[in-house]
Each structure stands twice: as C-alpha cells, then as structure tokens.
Amino acid sequence: MTRPMLTPALQTARLILRPLGLVDAPAIQRHFDNWHIIRNLSVAVPWPYPADGAESFVRLQLDRIAAGEEIYQWVLVLRDGDGEAIGNIHFRPRMQSSKGHRGFWLAEPYWNRGLMSEAIAAVNDFAFGPLGLDQFDVCNVATNAASRRVKQKTGAEFVGFVELPHHNGETRSEKWVVRRETWLRRSQP
C-alpha cells in the first residue's frame, strides 16, 4: 500500500490553508469551545468541550496521519492576519461511510463572509486535481443552513438524508455528493 501524500498548503484570495499542527491547539480551543459551532456537529465531538479538547484532537489527528491514515487536516488562516487558526477542514477521501468525507468549522466572528466557501473551493481543487477523485460525499445536520449554502455554492448535489445524531438533538442529516465533472464545469472561466 502506498502512503497518502502529506496535507499540502493551499492558498485562496483571502486565506492560507495550512496543515494542522500542535501549535494550533490554543486557537482551536479558544474558537471551537462554542455551543453555536458544536450544536451542529456529531455527538462524536465531546460537549461540554474539555479544557484539553483541542490538544487531544490535534494529537490524535497527527498520530493518525503519522500512522499512514489518509486524512488531510487544514487550519484556515487569514492571509492578512496574525497566523492564528480560525477554522478547520478535514478530508478523508476514501472513507467508507455514509457520514461524508469532509467536515469543517469556522470561528464565529468570521461567519457570513464567504470564507468557508473560498476554502472549500481550494479543497475541491485538491480533491479533483492531485488526488484524482471522481466524487466524494459530504453531510450536514438538516437545520444548518450555513453549511448547506457552502455546499450549494461549491458544487455539491443533494442526494437525500442519513441518520446521524447531533448535539442539537437532531438525527437527520442532509447527504450531498461532490462530483468531479460538476466541479470542473463550475470552476471553468
């Protein structure tokens, strides 16, 4: 079995997506320990969020990557900022699950600016370029309108519902597919 490629740094007009590192744990802890974010996530995420939650998360992800698991973990950093992580995208391109292959969150002060759509576009380019994928699935809790808008703006096609318990008490999630042909057609000038 060949080892997956390392998480590459990606850039957009306003963001740098760089590989997750232990240095990011304090910023993740500060931004992620927020009910407005966690309520829309799977119950696999602990709540209340523990004081060492971010450090434990980062260490676990780095261990998985070091063990050869195909997982790409980016933190979002503003290009004109101080280098602090303001969000996270994880991508498991060949995961066998109905829960989706990509997840993300963004610190609340940065919502409604189009930053996540910009970041996801860069991840889609990576998925359909260097990784050579034909398609992958993504999900969101059914009442998360902001996550739905990101998917709509980045070429995902709604395919139905799956059951997945979330912190807000919901179990119904929207399932979407992102297809290479659709993405390449959308991203052409």
Secondary structure, DSSP 4 states (H G I P E B T S, - for coil): -PPPPPPPPEE-SSEEEEE--GGGHHHHHHHH--HHHHTTSBTTS-SSPPTTHHHHHHHHHHHHHHTT---EEEEEEETTS-S---EEEEE-TT---TT-SEEEEE-GGGTTSSHHHHHHHHHHHHHHTTT--SEEEEEEETT-HHHHHHHHHTTEEEEEEEE--BTTS--EEEEEEEEHHHHHHHH--
